[in-house]
Amino acid sequence: MKVSTKWLNDYVKVDDLDPLALSEKIERTAVEVDDTYKMQDGLKKIVVGHVLETKAHPDSDHLHICQVDIGEEEPSQIVCGAPNVAAGQKVIVALPNSRIADNVKIKKSKMRGVVSEGMICALQEIGFSETIAPKAYSEGIYVLPEDAKPGDPVYPYLGMDEDIIDVDITPNRGDMLSMRGVAYEVGAIYDRKVTLNHPEVKEASDEKIEDYVSIEAPEELVAPYLMRIIKDVEIKDSPLWLQKRLWNAGIRPINNVVDVTNYILLDYGQPLHSFDYDKLGSKKIIVRLAEEGEKMTTLDGEERELKANDIVVTNGEVPVALAGTMGGLDSEVVPETTTIALESAVFNGHNIRKTSRRENLHSEASMRFERGINKATVAEALDAAAQMIAELGNGQVVSGVAKANDKKAEAKEVKITLKKINKVLGTSLTEQEVEDIFRRLGFGTAFSEDTFTVSVPPRRWDIEIDADLLEEVARIYGYDNLPTTLPQGPTTPGHYTYKQKVIRQTRRLLEGAGLTQAISYGLTTAEKARRFAMEPAETTELAFPMTSDRTTARMNLVSGLLDDVAYNAARKVENVSLYEQGRVFLRDKDNDRPREVEHVAGALTGLFRKSTWHDDKLAAGFYLAKGIVDFLLNSLAVSGRIEYRATSSHEAMHPGRTADIYLDDDFIGYVGEVHPSVAKEYRLKRVYVFELNLQKIIDAPKKESIYEPVSKYPTVSRDIALVVPIEVTNQQIVDCIKKNGGAYLKDIRLFDVYKGENIGKGFRSLAYTLQFSNSKQTLQDEEVSRPFDKIKNKLKEEFNAVIR
């Protein structure tokens, strides 16, 4: 919410405070402040001008040559292309060498041969956004009021000299979504008196509200619901002071009726809605739940199909407003409107939240209904708005208020002891100090037997329990004033669980291997969620997704990593090596909620290592990705046989460059190249990925790390080369060698693979180095030859291998 200190000063004195110091105090005590600024910041030499004369440019069909009085002895000649410029107007003039929005410098220049000494500006050209500039001037220059003096700086006339504090209101502090709520807060922070004006409604005595309207509304949907009628209203532009307050708050001025409802919304925090009474077609207003599939057209021109939990305001038959969210087009206030039905209510926030999210109608009104409304000022806000509309529109307020569920808002009583306050905060506050804090907050207090009974006014509906009062005392006293104390009593040393240790070790290992951690969105599209999934499962869809590309809980990590790689590639970062550790969400068919499973994944593209003076470059590839997986599993000391099996079952993976990973015949993941068509979809070159079920790895038994001294006896190496059918895998051969190699076989290394000349078609040659070692004595030749011969025989027997 954008808070003008000039408006705030109407309620609590702040004009003697530095705006930056005030915003810092609000941020340290209440809520976060996003920015503190003036709209005139960055602008220079922009003044009021009086257009004395205009004539058409001789070489243009749309330019005008204007003589403009800028407070100097002689008028300035300015060439202007605005369609609405005319003699007699007071306008915004940027002088030569001035600065307008976006730091644009205006110079004396020639436009099609005619000298132009400055620029006549539209509001957008001096920093107003398109969303707040009045529509009447959206295509041309803005016309200032008649009393604007030529040559004066333009900023005060447009409210651009006011200090604006943009506060980011947290959900629990809905009371600060109003100028009066902020005034109470600032008054408490600085211990200053808050003075609020209370409107007096001048009602017409000749007609009564009963002649116009009656209300029916269930209490569970709305409480209270109030309505006033203002007749003989003239719809026109609001006065400039009102328009300034609205656009400084980020709201576009529309007309005097709509502007008043928005002004009261900002002032009181009370949403209002104005109906064209004559378009209602009924004297009965009924608030009810919509019928499933019922339709209505809202003010934005959209026809909406309603759900059974939507609250609607009806004329007794059809909806005329989607309650708390947006009015109906059929009852819109238009220039021809003469009678206004003005609504002030507190609708059920839960229903409003569901409606606004489903229909994507997040308005200033719906936000306040969702976070809470001060029920004590519902009637007062209605009275203030009715009187303002009558005054600005030359109308009359009909006598009386139509009501439903109107109950007086009562203060709440919350108790807390002085002992608890000091114990929790670590302070030594006295009764008088705490009582003074409650007084500054505007709370009534009674103290007896170490207990405060605090009367909390309805405007602070967020305070319910003693912990809320503790927070109030702490922040008004000052968090920076709280003493630093050590915890007392028995302590329990904190430590990571086994699962947390493995997860953290996994991250360290992958970072040590040269990968960079990425954190992707947990939500994606349904297609991406399924694409790289490791097991069949149902998708988990959001009921009210914020965007179309964040609709489904992820079922894999690779899709998110590919988004990250594509993001980098689009910005000319072509060498990327990322990993992510996180949860995927797998839903079984008969369950509403998904299982959350820990996974880890990686993605590599381009060069993994660039060439240097002593190292060659290393490109990302299948065996590099497989090596990283091997390194991870071995470093985690996973016990059991790790096997890689070639597969073509993953549609999104390359059918000839992908392997499933098994731990003792239990599928734990896959590694390989992303399918070229998928890579093309992401606009990527070759990408190699892996994904592992980290939960299975965590649950798997681990090898014990036992120190073995380095053997002082020599190692014996034997090489073996064999020709086998091409379908025989390296893993099968290694398993056979391990099984028959005896106790002294320590290592097996494949050092050569050959296919081609002198090797038959359908066969290949594999060459291995076998290392034997005995840590207790020197190996005898027979101790190596016997298992080596056994290995050769078994290879011939099992694989028809030809030993070369």
Secondary structure by P-SEA (a helix, b strand, c coil): ccccaaaaaaccccccccaaaaaaaaaaccccccccccccccccbbbbbbbcccccccccccbbbbbccccccbbbbbbbcccccccccccccccccccccccccccccccccccccccccccccccccccccccccccbbbbccccccccccccccccccbbbbbccccccccccccaaaaaaaaaaaabbbbbbbbbbbbccccccccccbbbbbbcccccbbbbbbbcccccccccaaaaaaaaaaccccccaaaaaaaaaaaaccbbbbbcccccccccbbbbbbbcccbbbbcccccccccccccccccccccccccccccccccccccccccccbbbbbbccaaaaaaaaaaaccccaaaaaaaaccccccaaaaaaaaaaaaaaaacbbbcccccccccccbbbbbbbbbaaaaaaaacccccaaaaaaaaaaaccccccccccccccccccccccccaaaaaaaaaaaaccccbbbbccccbbbbbbbcaaaaaaaaaaaaaaaabbbbbbcccccccccccccccbbbbbbbbccccccccccccccaaaaaaaaaaaaaaaccccccbbbbbbbbbbcccccbbbbbbbbbccccccccccccccccccccaaaaaaaaaaaaaaaccccbbbbbbbccccccccccbbbbbcccccccccccccaaaaaaaccccccccccaaaaaaacbbbbbcccccccbbbbbbbbbbbccccccaaaaaaaaaacccccccccccccccccccccccbbbbbbbbbbbbccccccaaaaaaaaaaaaaaaaaacccccc
